[in-house]
Amino acid sequence: MNNLGDFINLIRKQRHDFMNDIQIIYGYIQTNKIDKACTYINKISEINEAISEIYNLGDNNFALCIESNIRKLIRNDVKFDIDIEIEFFNFNIFEKSYDKKCTLVNNIFNELENNGTECVYIYIFHDDLGQSLLISDDEGMLDEINWMENWNKEKIDIVDLELYTCYYDNSKAYRINFIKN
């Protein structure tokens, strides 16, 4: 995020989403559907808890990019499942070349969403290759991490990142390794 205008637009969008949530809850209460109001509040709480865990990793730029994609999935009725197995990032991954890195992540989410997936799986982890982000349309693709010979390394011109792709049947997975230079 490079300028004040982008920041203001983000705040306005978040305010709009918040007001929409309040209106939905208020509508349930007005129509005496208290159980639905409680269910909706729990859903919002779970989403915010997941987003909070992303910010707790220590890279606000990375978290903002992932949060924006999660909120877009929600608006488009696509489910998401996130699993974070690290406590914090070793360095601020998105500090340099934010626009390029976020565009890459956005393109991955867009491709999965445009292919009609019902759920996007997000996995943030550490293994022999370092800290990584996996985004997939199939939870089973998480098992493919151990078989890196099945992954194709893609050529990208972005500092501090390596991109791998894996296709199996109709499933797709993208692994982004974070490289400290």
N, C-alpha and C positions, 0 to 999 in steps of 0.2 A: 504494500500500500504506500504509494508515493506522495499523495497530496491530501490536503484537507478536504477537498471535494469528495474523494473516495471514502474518507472516514465518515463524513456527514451522510452520504448515501447509505452506508452500512448501518449507521445509527437509526436512520429513518426506516430502513427495512426491518430492523429488529423491533423498533417501536410498533410498526404495523403488525408484525407477527404476534407481539405481546398483546396488543389490543384485540386482535382477532381471537386469541385464546380466551381472553376475558369475556368477550361477547358469547363465545360458544358455551363457556361454563355458566354464564348468566342465563342464557337461553334454556339450558337444562334445568337450572334451578327454578326459573319462571314457570316451566311446564311440569314442575314437580317430578323431574327425573333425576333425583338425587344420586341414585346409583350410577347413572351415566356421567353425571358431573364428577363424581369421585373417581370413576374409571379414567376420565379424561385428565383429571389432575394428576393421577398416578402416571399416566402416559407421559405427560409433560415433565414430571419429576424425573422419570427414567431417562428421557432424552437429555435433560439438563445435567443429570449426573454423568452421563457418558461424555458430554461435551466438556464438563469440568475436568474429567480425568485426562482428556487430551491437553487442556491448558496446563494441567499440573506437570506435564512432561518438560516444561520449561521453555518451549519455543512458541511464543505467541503468534508469530507469523504462520508457522506450520498449522497451529491450532485454528487460526482464523480461516485458513484455506480449507481444512477438513470440515470445520463447522459449517461453512458456506455450502459445501457439497452435501452434507447431511441434511441441512435445512431444505435444500432443493429437492432431495429425495423425498422428504416428508411431504412437501407441497405437491409432489407428483404421485403421491400414494405408493411409493416404493419403500419397502421395509429396509432396515439396515441392522446389522449385527456387528458389534465392535468388541474386540478382545485386545487388551493392552497387557503385555507381559513384562514391560520394563517400568522402572520407577521414574526415570528422567532421561533426557537425551544427553549424550556426551558433549554436544556442542549445538549451537543454534543453526539448524540445517537451512532454514529459509531466510537467514539474515542476508546472504548474498544472492543476487539474481532471483528475488522473490517472484517477479512477474513470470519469468520463464518456468520456474518450478511449479507455481500455482497453476499456470496454463497447462502444464503436463498433467498434473493431478486432475484438473477440471476435465481435460479431454478423456482421461481414463473413466472417470465417473460418467461422463456424457455417453461414451461408447457403450458401457454396460447398460445404462438406462435406456438408450435408444434401441438396444437389442431386445427390449421387452422383459428384462429380468424382474422378478418379483422381490428379490432381496439382494442387497449388496453387502458383502462380507469384508470387514476392515480388520486387519490384524497388524499390530505394531509389536515388534519382537526383536530379539537379539540372538544371533547364532554365530557360526564360524566366520561368516562373511561380514559381520558387524550388525549394527542396528538397521532395521528395515521396516518398510511399510508394504503390506500385501493388500491388494484390492482385487476382489473376485466376485463372480456371479454364482459361485458354487462353493458351499462350505467344504466339500470334499477336496477342493484344490489346495486347502491348507496342508494336506498330507504330502502334496507334491514338492513342498519346500525341501524335503530331505533328498530329493532326486534332482539336483540341479542340472544333471546332464540332459534332462528333458526340457530345460528352459533355454530360450534363445536370448542372447545378449543383444539388445538393440543399440544402435548408434544414436547417441543424443549429444548435443552440444550444450550441456549444462554442468556447471561447476559443482562438485561435491556429490553428484548422483550417478548411479548406474541403474539402468532399466533392463529388466528381464521380463519376457513374456512366456506364457505356457498355455497351450491349447490342448484340451482333451475332450473328445466327443464334441458336444456343443458348449462346453464350459471354457471360460477364459479367466486367466489370472495375470496380474501385473505385480511384479516385485520391484520396489525401488530401494536400492541400498544407499545408505548415507555414508559418504566417504569424507573423512576429514583430511584436507590437504594442507 
